[in-house]
């Protein structure tokens, strides 16, 4: 954010159940619920035109917001956010097996992923060993204590289970992209067992004019390729803003 804030107004909310945000009773901890609170958040700040940075769960949340208010989207920046089921990587297999047959054993495996070790595996993912050294352990050592309460672990597990319902949204996201064709920059770390390079290239089916860069990195490419991504984002936003 500081690398962009000299020229653009940059906003990044913590969602309920994550970071230092609360876990309010009655809040729907679903992708739709998060899209709704993001909608209210932008309204409260009177932000009516924006570029959306979509990553991981944020791709599901941000695209739902875009579908609700397509005229507000000036541009998209997409980093390792999956919306093409046929391009998902091999690490999705346990989730797909659970969706097909939700046994107790498979449910326990999902629950075990909501742990410090699970967070570590998520951050390191499939990056090459020499790149893994650039990913600071603070990402899981400091974030896990914030998540390690029964309610927050329950929320995290529920979102993982909610990915099954989310698959039905993939065609809706794709239809939005085809219809509205927002200016789009795709910066992607293909060393990602969940969302490899083909998951990025699939966006070109619906956004043939998108700018695509496959980087030497993984799912958390901002940790390993920050300087490169900042330069690409600055150039992209300058072009979009000049229109």
Steps between C-alpha positions, in 0.01 A plus 500: 500500500773758575651427157179620333369756749705790363269516199187298581262469794559143622252328733523151653238395755538208737192281466304382806662190646845590369788714617398739776135515394227364724275196457158665538201284584255469213752584229490251209857375472461408133633640174168676447518639853847639438394652167212666685723654765745617231205665325403678825865586569545678166167679547603622847821642356313644199724306262299467179778424248787263564747246370467164677804292597381140499697223671394157629171537694503865395435398141170344609406797719611774263335350193171469686528869581581573134192309386286709736649831380675452165501871423723573799787277388772700328738203474595160637836377623495122544763302689442126545123508523319195360176516300553219244422155635675312218828682575523431872823344624560160665484638854127552447452121481437445875238775498330354194504155661339645812234678293421175320493290818517700827619226735607567859858417409508753216333761718768446766771552238347837410480596866867406548593747225377781727815488712839666518651218295215528252562873468870433443423251223256749347757780487788287373278302261700385197764774475854401419721460811715803416185714473351357819782671689348835407170417671527611864377258769321799656220434253393189687671552837327834558172439319423164660463633858239746368307211344543247779162528670215248463278755323763617252606144419132417443466798263811400304379141467155617393649706218696199378180296499323790327731467202269224374211745463743753362580279200152577372598866487788442259280526187346821642843655547598401147178646357567829680850518349373423148223757521683791660864443394658715775864595437690217669854429612580140594816451709537136598736272686466167315687300769163441661352156560151644520512752215784427255579687180204363299263651759638842405498438127136389521400862564596580141198299384275777632749788506706462182638854539622448857867556579643173635831446680608160633766574759773294663298452818212325667160566649626779727690680226504833686744337744745393231435736208390826662724737305402343169128505579508860625656614174242312293211633711624860486534488122160337463315741728667799334366382163151435638492835683605684184195375309 
